[in-house]
């Protein structure tokens, strides 16, 4: 039995974009205001960009497989590996950082929020592309006039 696709609601689309943007922007503001060396800031910035890209790529490859679009096993595995590497690199970096525990938690949570948001945004973009030619459902309480 094939899964039935539904158009994502405007609220979910907005919440997804908000999660990704808030997570990434807060993470970046923390880096900007952080009292660490520039090379350390670059490390954390690169991990964020790598994590976002790998999360979106993984979501796309999972969705492609679900829809019967061919995805090679090596690419699918590399997507999982890349996301795992990004999370491990952040974990190792924060574990060894001379930051306070609250700062470490701040970076970890904003990183994970941005990854979640990126996956949800990618899912919504893909879902909305399926429905782009269909008319929008009418609001409750409106008549067809």
Steps between C-alpha positions, in 0.01 A plus 500: 500500500651832389511784754253780433659843471334804655574865440690643798312769685618858498559477874732201461688663212544817706605309811754303296657813354498663843672200660772494237558877497481546877731203562758611243483872582525448874794263448670761278430785742653287774810451285518870417483598866706206625834556670681227307778524245409570138614154387271343761209711375580383147494139618153535651372697199624230262334228709169688482518534122610138458224381732229695319613376161526138611159509671331638187684253278396209723138613504502525121650156451255341747212671320633397158510136609148527643374633166683234298767734364829310478760590763821303511584321820836674520340846483232404751767367736716809454204720592456314828876500561526874430223586743657276763842659444354850539336408830813321626723794402276741689490268801878456508556872450264594781632226729854638470405869493575731790142627495263496792249213509217740417685624190563143390132421540408817313710401198380139506131590520513776238691264269242223540211746459646628174551142372141410585376816333705435186356149466146628551549785251635257239204268560255788461664621180474151357139457615390839367659424162260204467200726558607811305245449221209413726265771629538601864231361733244763593489639849239350730178699498546650154260418222601448139358838386 
